[in-house]
């Protein structure tokens, strides 16, 4: 019996997305801001998006969940599992949007010390579609803008990192 090829083969993931930002703060403070739910709620999300809840079980195999209130009022839930945690240098975790039937994507966040500053490098992989990649790119730039503002605010008021 001859098998007929599927006319719609599964989509290949698009090229990985890499977004970088140099932030005037040490890696330890930025890693804490990324992994402490109380801090995460203060800065996460692009302009117009409000992080209404963040849950983090910071251990390999531990999960996270982030709730974003979008400008139109809808709630977007992001969740995943931590694969690698190398404080304060690197995180690798899966990334999924609740209610979307696509395979999990992967995010790697690196915190590279550059003197008194840190290069934050976000690599987002296994994205299924070009439109999703473009949305993620806007989102990550917006998130890093928020992290910059958070780091500046903390530096200006002299707050300590949360433990």
C-alpha positions, -999 to +999 in steps of 0.1 A: +000+000+000+013+034-010+011+062+015+000+096+003+021+124+018+002+148+041-005+179+021+000+201+052+032+191+069+037+204+104+052+239+106+088+241+114+097+265+142+109+299+130+143+312+138+151+319+174+145+354+187+173+371+206+167+404+225+195+422+245+196+451+268+224+465+290+210+475+324+228+495+350+225+470+378+244+439+390+233+404+378+222+395+413+196+422+415+183+416+380+181+378+386+161+385+418+138+409+399+132+381+373+125+353+398+109+370+429+071+372+423+067+404+443+093+422+421+081+405+389+046+419+393+061+454+394+078+454+360+067+425+339+050+432+306+052+456+278+036+491+280-001+489+286+001+454+301-003+448+339+011+418+356-018+409+380-002+378+394+031+359+394+039+326+409+074+311+409+087+278+422+123+285+416+139+250+413+146+227+383+112+211+375+094+239+394+067+258+376+059+295+371+027+313+361+023+349+351-010+366+346-011+396+323-041+420+320-039+431+284-049+467+273-083+454+261-090+439+295-084+402+285-063+381+308-033+362+292-017+334+313+019+324+306+032+293+323+061+268+322+086+248+340+122+257+349+148+235+332+180+252+343+186+276+372+222+290+376+218+320+399+226+348+391+237+340+356+211+320+336+176+306+335+161+282+310+124+275+311+095+263+289+069+289+278+033+283+270+002+305+267-029+291+284-056+281+259-032+279+229-028+245+213+009+248+203+039+230+216+059+246+244+085+271+234+118+276+253+132+308+269+168+313+280+177+344+300+213+352+306+226+379+330+262+388+319+281+411+342+297+441+324+314+461+351+287+478+371+261+469+345+246+436+332+238+425+297+204+407+298+200+384+269+167+367+262+167+339+237+132+326+228+132+294+207+108+268+192+083+295+182+059+279+157+049+309+136+064+342+123+035+362+137+040+348+171+077+356+169+070+392+160+046+394+190+072+379+213+098+404+200+076+434+209+068+418+242+104+411+252+115+446+243+086+459+264+095+437+293+131+447+292+120+484+292+101+476+324+131+459+339+152+490+332+127+512+349+124+488+378+162+487+382+164+525+380+137+530+406+153+506+430+187+523+426+171+557+431+153+547+463+182+525+476+160+494+481+177+460+487+169+430+466+142+407+479+155+373+491 
